[in-house]
């Protein structure tokens, strides 16, 4: 059969890979939705114990079935200040071990005599009613079943869509000859594994492609193992892309992942040949066949026999025996590569875990902060970015941390107002007015970018608890922006006062200072609840008392102002500017109270 491999066949190949990746994505996201809160608790409770960090990385990656998801998640946590660089390195090391679970799952259920792809369609039937369930847990479980089924359907289609190199012996001969060049071959296939992983952005897809290439006899066990090592390097690119627009800690965490995997591959290259032989010997003890003998066995099967084995269900006893042994070789190859992947990562982590501090020092040395960066004068979100999102559930933590920074910047803006009030006749007053205006622009942009980020998070799958939290964060962000507007209005009022050359009597300055003191106390409460991300009952009661006092003080000052203006103690225009300041202070207190209420848990 001289069948040409045309563009339509290529599209089927890409489509099969797409189904595999989509299945992996749905399954991973469903698992994250089911265990989202637990994942947050696990990572948030991380200690500086590096062994616990590794175990956490293994557990989370095994749960979400994606080392890329775990590393992006870890980068997000470092970005949010919830993990230190040392802690993140441990978790990332564990993620490298956890990702081998996916390889074993593909090997056990996707290759050999039993392939779960035959059950994929019935599994979809089971998952269908769950998908339409109103219960979020059942719906997420249905999505997991769909993702699981799509993954193995895609794997099966991928195996069948691969071009038959036996029909193009010149290509097969090139690949096989290429496989005899020793160390150069190892490096070449390592680079190929890295490149494929970077392109498809999934180490699991690279493992699947490698298993297929190996099971079809295109490459030997050793080149396939080299591709698996390349996948370890390629998978680090996702986290590094996610960290591009993150803060310096996130960049360092992502770089540590890259460095850890590269160093691991370097030491393995020195013992690679002997390590592969060791894995082959172990596999021969429990697998149906010896992986090294596969290519020799395939050379005994003619293309016509292979076509008959693949296309027909009814075979002669001789061909049935050949097919049975062929499936045994497929299983052995996949078990061998999965074992190589696991042993390599476990040994690598066992060695590298003792050099975590050294990794930290190298990262700090290589990734340095830019000179002249001043957070108080430059606009830059610290914990969230327009780059890759973390998982939807975990992105909420980044938004909460950014909300805390937003509150701190607004508090700093109020500090400029107070300093402006004290130095309005000084040259510094112009600088404070300029900074208040600049912070107003920063505040507006922060609100838009945080809101845009929250909208993206809302489009992902969220639990009902997380949806409520998202609404509260959105409300807080809006109220914090209103607080910044109030500070800006105070700045504009003081500028009007200076332009009108209006001087306040000492009594009015004292009244304004008293009001500012009350606002400082109220802002202290906001800072506290933004840090703890929840308003406790005593915090709320304290804020209510402060706001009540501010309202009563504003009413008292307003009555006294009317009397003083009528008595001619100071001009009417002075009274107007004075009351504009007092009223704006009361508005600021209202916005502060709204933040406190938004973060108060609904009973």
C-alpha positions as CSV (number, residue, x, y, z in Angstrom):
1,X,0.0,0.0,0.0
2,X,1.6,3.2,-1.2
3,X,-0.6,5.7,0.5
4,X,0.5,9.4,0.4
5,X,0.4,11.3,3.7
6,X,-1.6,14.4,2.7
7,X,-2.6,17.6,4.4
8,X,-5.9,16.1,5.5
9,X,-4.0,13.4,7.4
10,X,-1.9,16.0,9.0
11,X,-5.0,17.9,10.2
12,X,-6.3,14.6,11.7
13,X,-3.0,14.3,13.5
14,X,-3.2,17.8,14.9
15,X,-6.8,17.4,15.7
16,X,-6.1,14.2,17.7
17,X,-3.4,16.0,19.6
18,X,-5.9,18.8,20.2
19,X,-8.4,16.3,21.7
20,X,-5.7,14.8,23.9
21,X,-4.7,18.3,25.2
22,X,-8.3,19.4,25.6
23,X,-9.1,16.3,27.6
24,X,-6.1,16.9,29.8
25,X,-7.2,20.6,30.3
26,X,-10.8,19.7,31.2
27,X,-9.7,16.9,33.5
28,X,-7.1,19.1,35.3
29,X,-9.5,22.1,35.7
30,X,-12.3,19.8,37.0
31,X,-10.0,18.3,39.6
32,X,-8.9,21.9,40.6
33,X,-12.6,22.9,41.0
34,X,-13.3,19.8,43.1
35,X,-10.2,20.3,45.3
36,X,-9.7,24.0,44.9
37,X,-10.1,25.1,48.5
38,X,-8.1,22.1,49.8
39,X,-5.2,23.1,47.3
40,X,-5.3,26.6,48.7
41,X,-5.1,25.4,52.2
42,X,-2.3,23.0,51.5
43,X,-0.1,25.7,49.8
44,X,-1.1,28.4,52.3
45,X,0.0,26.1,55.2
46,X,3.4,25.4,53.7
47,X,6.3,25.6,56.0
48,X,10.0,26.1,55.3
49,X,10.6,22.4,55.6
50,X,11.9,21.5,52.2
51,X,10.8,17.8,52.4
52,X,7.3,18.9,53.1
53,X,7.5,21.3,50.2
54,X,8.5,18.4,47.9
55,X,5.7,16.2,49.2
56,X,3.2,19.1,48.6
57,X,4.4,19.5,45.0
58,X,4.0,15.7,44.4
59,X,0.5,15.7,45.9
60,X,-0.8,18.7,44.1
61,X,0.6,17.7,40.7
62,X,-0.8,14.2,41.2
63,X,-4.2,15.7,42.0
64,X,-4.4,18.2,39.2
65,X,-2.6,16.0,36.6
66,X,-0.4,18.9,35.3
67,X,3.0,20.0,36.4
68,X,2.5,23.2,34.3
69,X,-0.6,24.0,36.4
70,X,1.3,23.4,39.6
71,X,4.3,25.5,38.6
72,X,2.2,28.3,37.4
73,X,0.2,28.0,40.6
74,X,3.5,28.2,42.7
75,X,4.7,31.2,40.7
76,X,1.4,32.9,41.4
77,X,1.7,32.2,45.1
78,X,5.3,33.5,45.2
79,X,4.0,36.5,43.2
80,X,1.3,37.0,45.9
81,X,3.8,36.7,48.7
82,X,2.2,33.5,50.0
83,X,5.3,31.4,49.5
84,X,9.0,32.3,49.8
85,X,11.5,31.5,47.1
86,X,12.9,28.6,49.1
87,X,9.5,27.1,49.7
88,X,8.6,27.4,46.0
89,X,11.7,25.6,44.9
90,X,10.7,22.6,47.1
91,X,7.2,22.5,45.7
92,X,8.5,22.8,42.1
93,X,10.9,19.8,42.8
94,X,7.9,17.8,44.0
95,X,5.9,18.8,40.9
96,X,8.5,17.1,38.7
97,X,7.8,13.8,40.6
98,X,4.1,14.3,40.6
99,X,3.9,14.7,36.8
100,X,5.2,11.2,36.4
101,X,1.8,10.0,37.6
102,X,0.3,11.1,34.3
103,X,2.9,9.1,32.4
104,X,2.0,6.0,34.4
105,X,-1.7,6.6,33.8
106,X,-1.2,6.9,30.0
107,X,1.0,3.7,30.1
108,X,-1.4,1.6,32.1
109,X,-4.6,2.7,30.4
110,X,-3.5,3.8,26.9
111,X,-1.1,1.1,25.8
112,X,-0.9,-2.7,25.9
113,X,-3.7,-5.2,25.7
114,X,-6.1,-3.1,27.7
115,X,-6.8,0.4,26.5
116,X,-9.4,2.5,28.2
117,X,-10.2,4.3,25.0
118,X,-12.7,1.4,24.3
119,X,-14.6,2.6,27.4
120,X,-14.4,6.3,26.6
121,X,-17.7,6.6,24.8
122,X,-19.7,4.7,27.6
123,X,-17.9,6.9,30.2
124,X,-19.1,10.0,28.3
125,X,-22.7,8.6,28.7
126,X,-22.1,8.4,32.4
127,X,-20.7,11.9,32.6
128,X,-23.4,13.5,30.5
129,X,-26.2,13.8,33.1
130,X,-23.5,15.0,35.7
131,X,-22.5,17.8,33.3
132,X,-26.0,19.3,33.4
133,X,-26.3,18.9,37.2
134,X,-27.1,22.0,39.2
135,X,-24.8,20.7,42.0
136,X,-21.3,22.2,41.4
137,X,-19.5,19.2,42.8
138,X,-21.4,16.7,40.6
139,X,-20.9,19.0,37.6
140,X,-17.2,19.1,38.2
141,X,-17.0,15.4,38.5
142,X,-18.9,15.1,35.2
143,X,-16.3,17.4,33.6
144,X,-13.6,15.2,35.0
145,X,-15.1,12.1,33.3
146,X,-15.4,14.0,30.0
147,X,-11.8,15.2,30.3
148,X,-10.6,11.6,31.1
149,X,-12.5,10.2,28.2
150,X,-11.4,12.8,25.7
151,X,-7.8,12.3,26.8
152,X,-7.8,8.6,26.0
153,X,-9.9,9.0,22.8
154,X,-7.3,11.6,21.7
155,X,-4.5,9.3,22.6
156,X,-6.1,6.4,20.5
157,X,-6.7,8.8,17.6
158,X,-3.2,10.1,17.9
159,X,-1.7,6.6,17.6
160,X,-3.9,5.9,14.5
161,X,-3.1,9.3,12.9
162,X,0.6,9.1,13.1
163,X,2.1,8.7,9.5
164,X,3.2,5.1,8.7
165,X,7.0,5.5,8.2
166,X,7.1,1.9,7.0
167,X,5.6,3.2,3.7
168,X,8.5,5.7,3.5
169,X,11.6,3.5,4.3
170,X,13.9,6.4,3.5
171,X,12.6,8.4,6.5
172,X,12.7,5.3,8.7
173,X,16.2,4.6,7.6
174,X,17.2,8.2,8.4
175,X,15.7,8.0,11.9
176,X,17.3,4.6,12.6
177,X,20.7,5.6,11.3
178,X,20.4,8.8,13.3
179,X,19.9,6.5,16.3
180,X,23.4,5.1,16.1
181,X,25.4,8.3,16.7
182,X,25.8,7.8,20.5
183,X,26.0,11.0,22.6
184,X,25.1,13.2,19.7
185,X,21.9,11.3,19.2
186,X,21.1,11.6,22.9
187,X,21.5,15.4,22.7
188,X,19.5,15.6,19.5
189,X,16.5,13.7,20.9
190,X,16.8,15.7,24.1
191,X,16.4,18.8,22.1
192,X,13.5,17.3,20.2
193,X,11.7,16.5,23.4
194,X,12.3,20.1,24.6
195,X,11.1,21.6,21.4
196,X,7.9,19.5,21.2
197,X,7.0,20.3,24.8
198,X,7.5,24.1,24.2
199,X,5.3,23.9,21.1
200,X,2.4,21.9,22.6
201,X,2.8,23.4,26.1
202,X,2.2,20.0,27.7
203,X,4.7,17.5,29.1
204,X,2.0,14.9,29.1
205,X,1.4,15.3,25.4
206,X,5.2,15.0,24.7
207,X,5.3,11.8,26.8
208,X,2.3,10.4,24.8
209,X,4.0,11.3,21.5
210,X,7.3,9.7,22.7
211,X,5.5,6.5,23.7
212,X,3.8,6.3,20.3
213,X,7.0,6.8,18.4
214,X,8.7,4.2,20.5
215,X,5.8,1.7,20.3
216,X,5.8,1.9,16.5
217,X,9.5,1.1,16.5
218,X,10.6,4.4,14.9
219,X,13.1,5.1,17.7
220,X,14.8,2.9,20.3
221,X,14.3,3.0,24.0
222,X,17.4,5.1,24.7
223,X,16.5,8.0,22.3
224,X,12.9,7.9,23.7
225,X,14.4,8.3,27.2
226,X,16.4,11.3,26.0
227,X,13.2,12.8,24.7
228,X,11.6,12.4,28.2
229,X,14.5,14.3,29.7
230,X,14.0,17.1,27.1
231,X,10.3,17.2,28.2
232,X,11.6,18.1,31.7
233,X,13.3,21.2,30.4
234,X,10.5,22.1,27.9
235,X,7.8,22.1,30.7
236,X,9.6,24.9,32.6
237,X,8.8,27.4,29.8
238,X,5.2,27.7,30.8
239,X,6.0,28.9,34.3
240,X,8.7,31.3,32.9
241,X,6.1,32.8,30.5
242,X,3.6,33.2,33.4
243,X,6.3,35.0,35.4
244,X,7.3,37.5,32.6
245,X,5.0,40.2,33.9
246,X,5.1,39.1,37.5
247,X,7.2,40.5,40.3
248,X,10.9,39.7,40.8
249,X,10.1,36.8,43.2
250,X,7.9,35.2,40.7
251,X,10.6,35.5,38.0
252,X,13.1,33.9,40.4
253,X,10.8,31.0,41.2
254,X,10.2,30.3,37.5
255,X,13.9,30.5,36.8
256,X,14.7,28.1,39.7
257,X,12.4,25.5,38.0
258,X,14.3,25.9,34.7
259,X,17.7,25.8,36.5
260,X,16.8,22.7,38.6
261,X,15.6,20.7,35.5
262,X,18.6,21.7,33.4
263,X,21.1,20.8,36.1
264,X,19.3,17.5,36.6
265,X,19.6,16.7,32.9
266,X,23.3,17.7,32.9
267,X,24.3,15.2,35.6
268,X,22.1,12.5,34.1
269,X,23.9,12.8,30.7
270,X,27.1,11.5,32.3
271,X,25.5,8.2,33.4
272,X,22.6,8.1,30.9
273,X,23.6,5.0,29.0
274,X,24.1,2.9,32.2
275,X,20.9,4.4,33.8
276,X,18.9,3.3,30.7
277,X,20.3,-0.3,30.9
278,X,19.4,-0.4,34.6
279,X,15.8,0.7,33.9
280,X,15.6,-1.9,31.1
281,X,16.7,-4.7,33.5
282,X,14.2,-3.6,36.1
283,X,11.4,-3.5,33.5
284,X,12.3,-7.0,32.1
285,X,11.5,-8.4,35.6
286,X,7.8,-7.4,35.6
287,X,6.9,-6.4,32.0
288,X,5.9,-8.9,29.3
289,X,8.9,-8.2,27.0
290,X,12.4,-6.6,27.0
291,X,12.1,-3.1,25.5
292,X,15.5,-3.4,23.9
293,X,14.3,-6.3,21.7
294,X,11.4,-4.5,20.2
295,X,13.0,-3.0,17.1
296,X,14.5,-6.4,16.3
297,X,11.1,-8.0,16.6
298,X,9.4,-5.3,14.4
299,X,12.0,-6.0,11.7
300,X,10.5,-9.5,11.4
301,X,7.0,-8.2,10.6
302,X,6.3,-7.2,7.0
303,X,4.3,-4.0,6.2
304,X,1.5,-6.2,4.8
305,X,1.3,-8.2,8.1
306,X,1.4,-5.0,10.1
307,X,-1.5,-3.5,8.0
308,X,-3.5,-6.7,8.5
309,X,-2.9,-6.7,12.3
310,X,-4.0,-3.1,12.6
311,X,-7.0,-3.2,10.4
312,X,-8.5,-6.7,11.0
313,X,-10.2,-8.1,14.1
314,X,-10.1,-11.7,12.9
315,X,-6.5,-13.0,12.6
316,X,-4.9,-16.3,12.0
317,X,-3.3,-17.9,15.1
318,X,0.1,-17.0,13.9
319,X,-0.8,-13.3,13.4
320,X,-2.8,-13.3,16.7
321,X,0.4,-14.4,18.5
322,X,2.4,-11.7,16.7
323,X,-0.2,-9.1,17.7
324,X,-0.2,-10.3,21.3
325,X,3.5,-10.0,21.5
326,X,3.4,-6.6,19.8
327,X,1.0,-5.4,22.4
328,X,3.3,-6.8,25.1
329,X,6.2,-4.8,23.6
330,X,4.1,-1.6,23.6
331,X,3.3,-2.1,27.2
332,X,6.9,-2.9,28.1
333,X,8.1,0.2,26.2
334,X,5.6,2.5,28.0
335,X,6.3,1.0,31.4
336,X,10.0,1.4,30.8
337,X,9.8,5.0,29.8
338,X,7.4,5.8,32.7
339,X,9.8,4.1,35.1
340,X,12.8,6.0,33.6
341,X,10.8,9.3,34.0
342,X,9.9,8.5,37.7
343,X,13.4,7.2,38.7
344,X,15.1,10.1,37.0
345,X,12.9,12.7,38.8
346,X,13.0,11.0,42.2
347,X,16.8,10.7,42.2
348,X,17.2,14.2,40.8
349,X,15.0,15.6,43.6
350,X,16.8,13.5,46.2
351,X,20.1,15.0,45.1
352,X,19.0,18.6,44.4
353,X,17.0,19.0,47.6
354,X,20.2,19.6,49.5
355,X,21.1,22.5,47.3
356,X,17.9,24.6,47.7
357,X,19.8,27.4,49.4
358,X,22.4,27.5,46.6
359,X,19.6,27.6,44.0
360,X,18.1,30.6,45.9
361,X,21.4,32.4,45.9
362,X,21.9,31.8,42.2
363,X,18.4,33.0,41.4
364,X,18.9,36.2,43.5
365,X,22.3,36.8,41.8
366,X,20.9,36.2,38.2
367,X,17.5,37.9,38.5
368,X,18.2,41.3,40.0
369,X,15.7,44.2,40.6
370,X,15.9,47.1,38.2
371,X,17.6,50.2,39.6
372,X,15.5,53.1,40.4
373,X,12.2,51.2,40.8
374,X,10.1,53.0,43.3
375,X,6.7,51.4,43.9
376,X,5.2,54.7,45.3
377,X,5.8,56.6,42.1
378,X,5.5,54.0,39.4
379,X,2.3,52.2,38.4
380,X,2.7,48.4,38.4
381,X,0.5,45.7,39.7
382,X,2.6,43.6,42.0
383,X,0.7,40.3,42.3
384,X,-1.4,39.9,39.2
385,X,-0.7,40.6,35.6
386,X,-2.1,40.5,32.1
387,X,-0.1,37.4,31.4
388,X,-1.1,33.8,32.0
389,X,-3.7,33.3,34.7
390,X,-3.1,30.9,37.5
391,X,-6.0,28.4,38.1
392,X,-9.3,30.2,38.6
393,X,-9.7,29.2,42.2
394,X,-6.1,30.3,43.1
395,X,-6.2,33.5,41.1
396,X,-8.6,34.9,43.8
397,X,-5.7,34.8,46.3
398,X,-3.6,37.0,43.9
399,X,-6.5,39.4,43.6
400,X,-6.9,39.6,47.4
401,X,-3.2,40.4,47.8
402,X,-3.4,43.0,45.1
403,X,-6.4,44.5,46.8
404,X,-4.3,44.8,50.0
405,X,-1.6,46.8,48.0
406,X,-4.4,48.9,46.5
407,X,-5.6,49.8,50.0
408,X,-2.0,50.6,51.1
409,X,-1.5,52.9,48.1
410,X,-4.8,54.7,48.9
411,X,-3.7,55.0,52.5
412,X,-0.4,56.6,51.3
413,X,-2.4,59.0,49.1
414,X,-4.3,60.1,52.3
415,X,-0.9,60.6,53.9
416,X,0.0,63.1,51.1
417,X,-3.3,64.9,51.8
418,X,-2.3,65.3,55.5
419,X,1.2,66.5,54.6
420,X,-0.3,69.0,52.1
421,X,-2.6,70.3,54.8
422,X,0.4,71.0,57.0
423,X,2.7,72.5,54.3
424,X,0.3,74.4,52.1
425,X,2.5,77.6,52.3
426,X,5.6,75.5,51.7
427,X,7.2,74.7,48.3
428,X,6.5,71.0,49.1
429,X,2.8,71.6,48.7
430,X,3.2,71.6,44.9
431,X,4.9,68.3,45.1
432,X,2.2,66.8,47.3
433,X,-0.5,68.0,44.9
434,X,1.3,66.5,42.0
435,X,1.7,63.1,43.8
436,X,-2.0,63.1,44.8
437,X,-2.9,63.6,41.1
438,X,-0.5,60.9,40.0
439,X,-1.9,58.5,42.6
440,X,-5.4,59.2,41.3
441,X,-4.3,58.1,37.8
442,X,-2.6,55.0,39.3
443,X,-5.8,54.3,41.3
444,X,-8.0,54.5,38.2
445,X,-5.7,52.2,36.2
446,X,-5.4,49.7,39.1
447,X,-9.2,49.5,39.4
448,X,-9.5,48.8,35.6
449,X,-6.7,46.2,35.5
450,X,-7.9,44.4,38.7
451,X,-11.5,44.4,37.4
452,X,-10.3,43.1,34.1
453,X,-8.4,40.3,35.8
454,X,-11.4,39.4,38.0
455,X,-13.6,39.2,34.9
456,X,-11.1,36.7,33.4
457,X,-11.2,34.7,36.6
458,X,-15.0,34.8,36.7
459,X,-15.0,33.2,33.2
460,X,-13.2,30.1,34.7
461,X,-15.0,27.5,36.7
462,X,-15.5,28.6,40.3
463,X,-17.2,27.1,43.3
464,X,-20.1,29.0,44.8
465,X,-18.0,30.1,47.7
466,X,-15.3,31.5,45.4
467,X,-18.0,33.3,43.3
468,X,-19.2,35.1,46.5
469,X,-15.6,36.0,47.4
470,X,-15.0,37.3,43.8
471,X,-18.1,39.6,44.2
472,X,-16.8,40.9,47.5
473,X,-13.4,41.6,46.1
474,X,-15.0,43.5,43.1
475,X,-17.0,45.6,45.5
476,X,-14.0,46.3,47.7
477,X,-11.9,47.4,44.6
478,X,-14.7,49.8,43.6
479,X,-14.9,51.3,47.1
480,X,-11.1,51.6,47.4
481,X,-11.2,53.5,44.1
482,X,-13.9,55.8,45.7
483,X,-11.6,56.3,48.7
484,X,-8.8,57.4,46.3
485,X,-11.3,59.8,44.6
486,X,-12.2,61.3,48.0
487,X,-8.5,61.9,48.7
488,X,-8.1,63.4,45.2
489,X,-11.1,65.7,45.9
490,X,-9.4,66.8,49.2
491,X,-6.3,67.6,47.3
492,X,-8.2,69.6,44.7
493,X,-10.0,71.5,47.5
494,X,-6.7,72.4,49.2
495,X,-5.4,73.6,45.8
496,X,-8.5,75.9,45.5
497,X,-7.8,77.1,48.9
498,X,-4.2,78.0,48.0
499,X,-5.2,79.6,44.6
500,X,-7.9,81.7,46.4
501,X,-5.2,82.7,49.0
502,X,-7.6,81.6,51.8
503,X,-6.3,81.2,55.3
504,X,-8.1,79.1,57.9
505,X,-8.3,80.3,61.6
506,X,-6.5,78.0,64.0
507,X,-9.8,76.6,65.2
508,X,-10.7,75.3,61.7
509,X,-7.3,73.7,61.2
510,X,-7.7,72.0,64.6
511,X,-11.2,70.7,63.6
512,X,-9.8,69.4,60.2
513,X,-6.9,67.7,62.1
514,X,-9.3,66.1,64.5
515,X,-11.3,64.7,61.5
516,X,-8.1,63.5,59.9
517,X,-7.2,61.7,63.1
518,X,-10.5,59.8,63.1
519,X,-10.0,58.9,59.5
520,X,-6.5,57.6,60.3
521,X,-8.1,55.3,62.9
522,X,-10.7,54.1,60.4
523,X,-7.9,53.5,57.8
524,X,-6.0,51.4,60.3
525,X,-9.0,49.2,60.5
526,X,-9.2,48.8,56.7
527,X,-5.5,47.9,56.6
528,X,-6.0,45.3,59.2
529,X,-9.0,43.6,57.4
530,X,-7.3,43.7,54.0
531,X,-4.3,41.9,55.5
532,X,-6.5,39.3,57.2
533,X,-8.9,39.3,54.2
534,X,-11.9,39.2,56.5
535,X,-13.7,41.6,58.8
536,X,-14.2,40.2,62.3
537,X,-17.2,41.3,64.3
538,X,-15.2,43.4,66.7
539,X,-13.5,45.2,63.7
540,X,-16.9,45.9,62.2
541,X,-18.3,47.3,65.5
542,X,-15.2,49.5,66.0
543,X,-15.6,50.9,62.4
544,X,-19.3,51.5,63.0
545,X,-18.4,53.5,66.1
546,X,-15.8,55.5,64.3
547,X,-18.1,56.3,61.4
548,X,-20.9,57.3,63.8
549,X,-18.4,59.6,65.5
550,X,-17.3,61.1,62.2
551,X,-20.9,61.7,61.2
552,X,-21.7,63.4,64.5
553,X,-18.5,65.5,64.3
554,X,-19.4,66.6,60.7
555,X,-22.9,67.6,61.9
556,X,-21.4,69.5,64.9
557,X,-18.8,71.3,62.7
558,X,-21.5,72.2,60.1
559,X,-23.7,73.9,62.7
560,X,-20.8,75.7,64.2
561,X,-19.6,76.8,60.7
562,X,-23.0,78.4,60.0
563,X,-22.9,80.3,63.3
564,X,-19.3,81.5,62.8
565,X,-20.0,82.7,59.2
566,X,-23.2,84.5,60.5
567,X,-21.2,86.0,63.3
568,X,-18.5,87.2,60.9
569,X,-15.7,85.3,62.5
570,X,-14.4,84.3,59.0
571,X,-15.7,85.0,55.4
572,X,-18.4,82.9,53.7
573,X,-15.9,81.6,51.1
574,X,-13.6,80.3,53.8
575,X,-16.6,78.5,55.3
576,X,-17.4,76.9,51.9
577,X,-13.9,75.5,51.4
578,X,-13.7,74.4,55.1
579,X,-17.0,72.5,54.8
580,X,-16.0,71.0,51.4
581,X,-13.0,69.4,53.3
582,X,-15.2,68.2,56.2
583,X,-17.9,66.7,53.9
584,X,-15.2,64.9,51.8
585,X,-13.8,63.4,54.9
586,X,-17.3,62.1,55.8
587,X,-17.6,60.6,52.3
588,X,-14.2,58.9,52.7
589,X,-15.4,57.4,56.0
590,X,-18.5,56.0,54.2
591,X,-16.3,54.3,51.6
592,X,-14.1,52.9,54.3
593,X,-17.2,51.5,56.0
594,X,-18.3,49.9,52.7
595,X,-15.0,48.0,52.5
596,X,-15.4,46.8,56.0
597,X,-18.9,45.5,55.3
598,X,-17.9,43.9,52.0
599,X,-15.3,41.8,53.8
600,X,-17.7,40.8,56.6
601,X,-18.6,37.1,56.1
602,X,-22.3,36.7,55.5
603,X,-23.8,34.4,58.1
